[in-house]
Amino acid sequence: MCKYKDTDLGIKKLDFGVKRGSMAAYLTDGRVIIVPISMFPDIKRLSRAQREDYMIMDDQYFSFEAISKIYSVKDLLHC
């Protein structure tokens, strides 16, 4: 897990409907972070339906059926 200020963090869920142009990541410690999709050009190019077709692996990584890139919780938090 990503160690951030002495807390182990993982990803529980992603949500693309919270704010236009943003992605919300629900973390295992209960926090929600919202990041601009522009931080992830490959995700930005996906259609709405393709964004909803994501998978979370080991609470640490996420990817989409339509792209081969794998992102991590560290990519979201820059840790």
KAVENHU-V981694 format. One record per helix or strand. SS is the DSSP state (H for helix, E for strand). FROM is the first residue (numbers start at 1). TO is the last residue. If there is no record, write none. Layout:
ss-><SS & SS>
from-><FROM & FROM>
to-><TO & TO>
//
This chain:
ss-><E & E & E & E & E & H & H & H & E & E & E & H>
from-><2 & 7 & 11 & 22 & 32 & 37 & 41 & 48 & 54 & 61 & 71 & 73>
to-><4 & 9 & 15 & 27 & 36 & 39 & 44 & 52 & 57 & 64 & 72 & 77>
//
